Amino acid sequence: MTAPRDADVAIVGLGPVGAVAAHLCAVHGLSAVAFDREPDVYALPRAVAIDDEVQRILHAAGVLDAALPYAAPQVGAEFVNADGTRIMGLEIPLGLRTANGHPPLLGIHQPDLERVLRARLAERPGVHVHLGHEMVALARASDGVRLEIRDVAAGTTRAVRTRWLLGCDGARSSVREACGIAWDSLGYDHLWLVVDVLLERPDVPLPTFVQQICDPDRPTTFVTLPGRRRRWEFQLKAGETREAMEDPARVWALLEPWLGPADATLERAAVYRFHATIADRFRAGPVFLAGDAAHQTPPFLGQGMCTGIRDVADLVWKIAAVHGGRAGDALLDSYTAERRPMAVAMVEHSVSVGRLIDAYAAMARGGPAPPAELREFGYGGSRSLPHLQVGFFAEGDDGIRGRPIPHDLVPTPTGPQPLDDVIGPRWAVLGASEPRMDDATQRFWTHLGAVVRRVPEPRGALLAVLGAHETVVVRPDRLVYAVTTPDTDVDAIASDLATRLGVPPPAPMA
């Protein structure tokens, strides 16, 4: 007889990625139990930004409204030379909204975001959080995972049984180690001094843009953050030691071109190794890795935490589908198939930004100009962030599969509502006119819990998609699965999807 489970999903590590995963479990009807070794949020800032897609995920998780008071729009980013002259860059107009329905980039203070996420978890009846608890062992079985959890303060241990386990426990992941998953380098490994300050005067003359300062003497990053917070990152030179660089006198000497001790208070000065590494797989049976446990990204794009939040947005709906009998276990293999190439692409994109900084600094020392293909990765360059190329999508190359369905207000009987709120966290079949299908297909969508909906008077980017395609099929994570074509109607899409999910295909009633 199988022992009763404590929850559907266990989450080890309750940083922002683990906390968002716990919220998404609740949204998708999964019970969850979450553990974190530390008794409280790590007090010092780490991640500095959330992009438009992550804002959309946080909205789906029900927490964006609580996070926005602690965020501020970024107004631009640029590469500059040592005297501050722009090499290349971009401006972000205030009020701009992308096709995801949110500002392109918001600056954040990670501890504030984490506190909001944890506070909202207390309102989730199906989620139980245990701080000051660490995983000391795990055993995988065909029916789930058995964890040994230790109360750090009391020193006692207990067993926890769940169907699935999410390792969101950072770069030194005990979950990854316990599963024997290899950790591969992608060829970038540099030491940088990270300095965070709190301004004491509002009139300190500092840039309003994020800057990559391509100084031939020392490449430097400057980041604007919400409120009085600002950050600098200084690349270490050969022979410089952690101890010497973290000395307050040395830190203030580095900051001298911008401000002095009368202008700001040092919040943190610490040397970090900027890595480009990735796990060789993100799944080991019922165990999954996400966030820094699966990949580490240099910070030049502010995409490390964002990539981890995308991980769990991709994964949790798939676990819920398998749990609810709406998909076979093979659907979960698409997590590594989708997210690992995306993580590799994001890491490599960030590495290219770092190499471009170094290349411009070398040019200032008399070296050659960066090649055109590397300049594409600069802020305002032609290289956009990567998007899904392969994964759980219908076949075809129409430029929209694997991308988010545009998010805009749509008419409803009670007034305009955000599209995501109208369709909810489920499969959706959308058209500017009523989607056409036979009765068997309609019953199939009902079995999946899908919404079939006409979207009258679409506008903006949503109009462009629904105007070009009679019907669009959207996954629960808001990525487009398929569109109808002259050769493929909704009935054919449903039949193909059933095969891919491993569930009975649409069939006429006997």
C-alpha positions in Angstrom: 0.0 0.0 0.0 1.4 3.4 -1.0 2.0 5.8 1.9 -0.1 9.0 1.9 1.6 12.0 0.4 2.2 15.3 2.2 1.5 17.3 -0.9 1.5 17.0 -4.7 4.7 19.1 -5.1 7.6 19.8 -2.8 9.7 22.9 -3.4 13.2 23.1 -2.0 14.4 26.7 -1.9 12.0 29.6 -1.4 13.8 32.4 -3.2 11.8 34.2 -5.8 11.8 31.3 -8.2 10.6 28.8 -5.6 8.0 31.2 -4.3 6.6 31.9 -7.7 6.5 28.1 -8.3 4.5 27.7 -5.1 2.0 30.4 -6.2 1.6 28.8 -9.6 1.0 25.4 -7.9 -1.9 27.0 -6.1 -3.2 28.6 -9.2 -3.2 25.3 -11.1 -4.8 23.3 -8.3 -1.7 21.6 -6.9 -1.0 21.3 -3.2 2.6 22.3 -2.3 5.0 22.2 0.6 8.0 24.5 0.5 11.3 24.5 2.5 14.0 27.0 2.8 17.1 26.6 5.0 17.1 30.3 6.0 14.6 31.6 8.6 14.1 34.8 6.7 14.6 36.5 3.3 18.2 37.2 2.4 18.4 40.9 3.3 20.8 42.2 0.6 19.9 42.9 -3.0 20.7 40.5 -5.8 18.5 40.5 -8.9 17.7 44.0 -10.1 15.0 43.7 -12.7 11.9 42.0 -14.0 11.0 42.2 -17.7 7.5 42.3 -19.3 7.1 38.6 -19.7 8.0 38.0 -16.0 5.6 40.7 -15.0 2.9 38.8 -16.9 3.8 35.6 -15.1 3.6 37.4 -11.7 0.2 38.6 -12.7 -0.9 35.1 -13.5 0.4 34.0 -10.1 -1.7 36.7 -8.5 1.2 38.7 -7.0 2.1 41.5 -9.5 -0.2 44.1 -7.9 1.5 43.5 -4.5 5.0 43.8 -6.1 4.5 46.9 -8.1 4.8 49.4 -5.2 8.4 48.2 -4.8 9.3 48.5 -8.5 10.2 51.4 -10.8 10.4 51.5 -14.6 13.8 51.6 -16.2 14.1 54.5 -18.6 17.0 53.2 -20.7 20.3 51.4 -21.0 23.5 52.3 -22.8 27.2 51.4 -23.4 29.4 54.4 -22.8 33.1 55.1 -22.9 35.2 56.1 -19.9 34.1 59.8 -20.0 30.4 58.9 -20.3 30.0 59.4 -24.0 27.4 57.0 -25.4 28.6 54.3 -27.8 25.2 52.7 -28.3 22.0 52.5 -26.3 18.2 52.7 -26.1 15.6 54.8 -24.3 12.4 53.3 -22.8 9.6 55.9 -22.9 7.6 56.1 -19.6 4.2 54.6 -20.1 5.4 52.2 -22.9 3.6 48.8 -22.8 4.9 45.8 -24.8 2.7 43.1 -26.4 2.8 41.4 -23.0 0.8 44.3 -21.6 3.5 45.6 -19.2 6.5 47.9 -19.2 9.6 46.5 -20.9 11.7 46.5 -17.7 11.1 47.3 -14.0 13.9 47.8 -11.5 13.3 45.9 -8.3 14.8 45.4 -4.9 14.9 41.6 -4.6 14.3 41.4 -0.8 11.1 43.5 -1.2 9.9 41.2 -3.9 10.6 38.1 -1.9 8.8 39.4 1.1 5.7 40.2 -1.0 5.8 36.7 -2.5 6.1 35.0 0.9 3.4 37.2 2.5 0.9 36.2 -0.3 1.8 32.6 0.1 0.4 32.7 3.6 -3.0 33.4 1.9 -2.8 30.2 -0.1 -4.6 27.3 1.7 -3.0 24.6 -0.4 0.6 25.8 0.2 2.6 25.2 3.4 5.9 26.9 4.0 8.6 25.8 6.4 11.4 28.2 6.9 14.6 27.2 8.7 14.2 23.7 7.2 16.7 22.0 4.8 16.7 18.9 2.7 19.3 16.4 3.8 18.4 13.5 1.6 16.0 12.4 -1.2 15.0 9.1 -2.6 13.2 8.8 -6.0 10.6 6.2 -6.7 8.2 5.3 -9.4 5.3 6.9 -7.4 7.2 10.1 -6.3 9.8 11.4 -4.0 10.7 10.8 -0.3 12.6 13.7 1.4 14.4 13.8 4.7 13.9 17.3 6.0 15.8 18.8 9.0 14.6 21.5 11.2 17.8 23.6 11.4 17.2 25.1 14.8 15.8 22.0 16.5 18.1 19.5 14.8 15.2 17.1 14.2 14.4 15.4 11.0 11.2 14.0 9.4 10.1 12.3 6.2 8.1 14.1 3.6 6.5 12.3 0.6 5.4 14.1 -2.6 4.6 13.2 -6.1 7.1 15.7 -7.6 10.0 17.8 -6.3 11.2 21.2 -7.6 14.8 22.0 -6.8 14.9 25.8 -6.7 17.8 25.9 -4.2 20.4 27.9 -6.0 23.8 27.4 -7.7 25.0 25.0 -4.9 21.8 23.0 -5.2 21.6 20.0 -2.9 18.8 18.7 -5.1 21.0 18.7 -8.2 23.8 17.1 -6.3 21.6 14.4 -4.9 20.3 13.5 -8.4 23.9 13.4 -9.8 23.1 16.0 -12.5 26.3 17.4 -14.1 27.1 21.1 -14.0 28.6 22.3 -17.3 30.6 25.5 -18.0 29.7 27.7 -21.0 33.0 29.5 -21.0 32.6 32.7 -19.0 34.1 33.0 -15.5 35.1 36.4 -14.1 35.4 38.1 -10.7 33.5 41.4 -10.2 33.1 43.6 -7.1 29.4 44.3 -6.5 28.6 47.5 -4.6 25.2 48.5 -3.4 24.5 51.9 -1.8 21.7 53.9 -0.3 21.8 57.5 -1.3 21.6 60.0 1.5 21.0 63.0 -0.7 18.4 63.2 -3.5 20.5 65.6 -5.6 23.6 63.4 -6.2 24.2 63.8 -10.0 24.0 60.2 -11.2 23.0 58.8 -14.6 19.3 57.8 -15.0 20.2 55.0 -17.4 21.7 51.6 -16.7 25.3 51.9 -18.1 28.0 49.5 -19.2 31.1 51.7 -18.8 33.7 50.4 -21.2 36.6 51.9 -19.3 39.9 50.6 -20.6 41.3 50.7 -17.1 38.4 48.8 -15.5 35.0 47.8 -17.1 32.2 48.9 -14.8 28.4 48.5 -14.6 26.1 51.1 -13.1 22.5 50.2 -12.3 19.6 52.5 -11.2 17.3 50.8 -8.7 14.0 51.9 -7.1 14.1 54.6 -4.5 17.5 55.6 -3.1 19.3 52.4 -4.2 22.1 52.3 -6.8 24.5 49.6 -7.8 28.0 49.5 -9.3 29.9 46.4 -10.5 33.7 46.6 -11.0 35.6 44.0 -12.9 38.6 42.7 -11.0 42.1 42.9 -12.6 44.6 40.1 -12.5 46.2 39.9 -9.0 43.5 41.7 -7.2 42.2 39.9 -4.2 38.7 39.6 -2.6 40.0 40.9 0.7 41.6 44.0 -0.8 38.7 44.9 -3.1 36.1 44.5 -0.3 38.0 46.9 2.0 35.7 50.0 2.5 38.5 52.4 1.7 39.1 50.7 -1.6 35.4 50.6 -2.3 35.1 54.4 -1.7 38.1 55.0 -3.9 36.4 53.2 -6.8 33.1 55.1 -6.2 34.9 58.5 -6.0 34.1 59.5 -9.6 30.4 59.4 -8.7 29.9 60.1 -5.0 31.6 60.0 -1.6 30.8 58.8 2.0 28.7 62.0 2.6 26.4 61.2 -0.3 25.6 57.5 0.4 25.8 54.6 2.8 27.4 51.4 1.7 24.8 48.6 1.9 27.0 45.8 0.5 30.4 45.4 -1.1 31.2 41.8 -2.1 33.3 40.1 -4.8 31.3 37.6 -6.8 32.3 35.2 -9.6 30.1 35.8 -12.6 29.4 32.3 -14.0 28.0 30.9 -17.3 27.0 27.4 -16.3 24.1 25.0 -16.9 22.9 21.6 -15.7 23.1 19.0 -18.4 19.4 18.1 -17.8 16.6 19.7 -15.9 14.7 16.5 -15.0 15.5 13.3 -13.1 12.3 11.3 -13.0 9.9 13.1 -10.6 12.6 15.7 -9.7 13.1 19.0 -11.6 15.6 21.9 -11.4 14.7 25.5 -11.9 16.4 28.9 -11.6 20.1 29.0 -10.4 19.9 25.3 -9.6 19.6 24.7 -13.4 21.6 27.6 -14.8 23.7 30.6 -13.9 23.7 33.7 -16.0 26.1 36.7 -16.0 24.1 39.8 -14.9 24.6 42.0 -17.9 21.0 41.6 -19.0 19.4 41.3 -15.6 17.9 37.9 -16.8 19.1 35.4 -14.2 16.0 35.5 -11.9 13.8 36.2 -14.9 15.0 33.0 -16.6 14.2 31.0 -13.5 10.7 32.4 -13.2 10.1 31.4 -16.8 11.3 27.9 -15.9 8.6 27.4 -13.3 5.9 29.0 -15.5 6.8 26.4 -18.2 6.8 23.5 -15.7 4.0 23.9 -13.2 1.1 23.8 -15.7 2.5 20.6 -17.2 2.7 18.9 -13.7 -0.9 20.0 -13.2 -2.0 18.5 -16.5 -0.3 15.1 -15.7 -1.7 15.2 -12.1 -5.2 15.9 -13.4 -5.1 13.1 -16.0 -5.1 15.6 -18.9 -1.7 14.5 -20.2 0.7 11.6 -19.9 4.0 11.7 -18.1 5.9 12.3 -21.4 4.7 15.9 -21.4 7.1 16.5 -18.5 10.0 15.6 -20.8 9.2 18.8 -22.8 10.4 20.8 -19.8 14.1 20.1 -20.4 13.5 20.1 -24.2 12.1 23.6 -24.0 13.9 25.3 -21.1 17.4 24.0 -21.4 18.0 25.4 -24.9 16.3 28.6 -23.8 18.6 28.9 -20.8 21.7 28.2 -22.9 20.6 30.9 -25.4 20.0 33.4 -22.6 23.3 32.6 -20.9 25.2 32.9 -24.2 23.4 36.2 -25.0 24.5 37.6 -21.6 28.0 36.3 -22.1 28.1 38.1 -25.5 27.1 41.4 -23.8 30.0 40.9 -21.3 32.4 40.2 -24.2 31.2 43.3 -26.0 32.0 45.4 -22.9 35.5 43.9 -22.8 35.9 44.5 -26.6 35.0 48.2 -26.4 37.4 48.6 -23.4 40.1 46.9 -25.5 39.4 49.2 -28.4 39.9 52.2 -26.1 43.4 50.7 -25.3 44.2 50.7 -29.1 42.7 47.4 -30.1 40.3 46.7 -33.0 36.7 47.7 -33.0 34.3 44.9 -31.9 33.1 42.8 -34.9 29.6 43.6 -36.2 28.2 40.3 -35.1 29.2 41.1 -31.5 27.9 44.6 -31.6 24.4 43.2 -32.3 24.3 42.2 -28.6 24.7 45.7 -27.3 21.8 47.7 -25.8 19.7 48.9 -28.8 21.5 46.4 -31.1 19.7 44.2 -33.6 19.9 41.0 -31.6 16.7 40.4 -29.6 16.4 38.1 -26.6 16.0 34.4 -27.5 12.6 32.8 -27.7 11.5 29.1 -27.8 12.6 27.4 -31.0 11.6 23.8 -30.2 9.2 22.2 -27.7 5.6 21.3 -27.1 4.1 23.0 -30.1 2.3 22.0 -33.3 4.6 21.7 -36.3 4.9 24.7 -38.5 6.9 27.9 -39.0 4.5 30.8 -38.8 6.6 33.1 -36.5 4.2 33.0 -33.6 4.3 29.4 -32.2 6.3 29.3 -29.0 5.8 33.1 -28.4 3.4 34.6 -25.9 -0.1 35.5 -27.2 -0.3 39.3 -27.1 -1.9 40.6 -23.9 -4.4 43.4 -24.1 -7.8 44.4 -22.8 -10.7 42.6 -24.4 -14.4 43.4 -24.2 -16.6 41.5 -21.8 -20.2 42.0 -20.6 -18.8 43.7 -17.5 -16.4 45.9 -19.4 -12.8 45.6 -20.7 -10.7 43.0 -18.9 -7.1 41.8 -19.4 -7.0 38.8 -21.8 -5.2 36.6 -19.3 -7.9 37.2 -16.7 -10.7 36.3 -19.2 -9.2 33.0 -20.3 -7.5 32.0 -17.1 -4.6 29.5 -16.6 -5.8 26.9 -19.0 -5.8 26.0 -22.7 -7.6 28.5 -24.8 -9.0 28.4 -28.3 -9.4 32.0 -29.5 -10.6 33.7 -32.7 -11.9 37.1 -33.8 -15.0 35.2 -34.8 -16.4 32.1 -33.0 -13.9 29.2 -33.5 -15.4 26.6 -35.7 -15.1 22.9 -34.8 -17.2 19.7 -34.6 -18.9 18.3 -31.5 -16.2 15.8 -30.8 -13.5 18.5 -30.8 -15.7 20.7 -28.5 -15.9 17.8 -26.0 -12.1 17.3 -26.2 -11.5 21.0 -25.2 -14.0 20.6 -22.4 -12.1 17.5 -21.2 -8.9 19.6 -21.1 -10.7 22.4 -19.2 -10.1 24.8 -22.1 -11.9 28.0 -22.8 -13.2 28.4 -26.4 -13.9 32.1 -27.0 -14.5 34.7 -29.6 -12.5 37.8 -28.9 -14.5 40.7 -30.4 -12.8 43.8 -31.5 -9.2 42.8 -30.7 -6.7 45.6 -30.8 -3.0 46.2 -31.0 -0.7 43.2 -31.3 -3.6 40.9 -30.4 -5.5 42.2 -33.5 -2.5 41.5 -35.7 -2.4 37.8 -34.5 -6.2 37.2 -34.6 -6.5 39.1 -37.9 -3.9 36.9 -39.5 -5.1 33.6 -38.2 -8.7 32.5 -38.0 -8.1 30.6 -34.7 -5.2 30.5 -32.3 -4.7 27.7 -29.7 -2.8 28.9 -26.6 -1.2 26.8 -23.9 -1.9 27.4 -20.2 1.3 29.4 -19.9 0.1 31.8 -22.6 2.4 30.6 -25.3 0.9 29.9 -28.7 0.6 26.2 -29.4 -0.8 26.3 -33.0 -2.7 28.4 -35.4 -5.2 27.4 -38.1 -4.0 27.5 -41.7 -5.7 26.8 -45.0 -4.6 23.1 -44.5 -5.1 22.8 -40.7 -8.4 23.5 -38.9 -9.2 23.3 -35.2 -10.3 19.7 -35.4 -6.9 18.7 -36.8 -5.1 20.7 -34.2 -7.1 19.0 -31.4 -6.5 15.5 -32.8 -2.7 16.2 -33.0 -2.7 17.7 -29.5 -4.4 14.7 -28.1 -1.7 12.4 -29.6 1.0 14.6 -28.1 -0.6 14.8 -24.7 -1.2 11.0 -24.7 -4.9 11.3 -24.1 -7.9 9.9 -26.2 -8.4 11.9 -29.4 -11.7 13.6 -30.2 -14.2 11.0 -31.2 -17.9 11.1 -32.2 -20.4 10.0 -29.6 -21.5 6.4 -30.0 
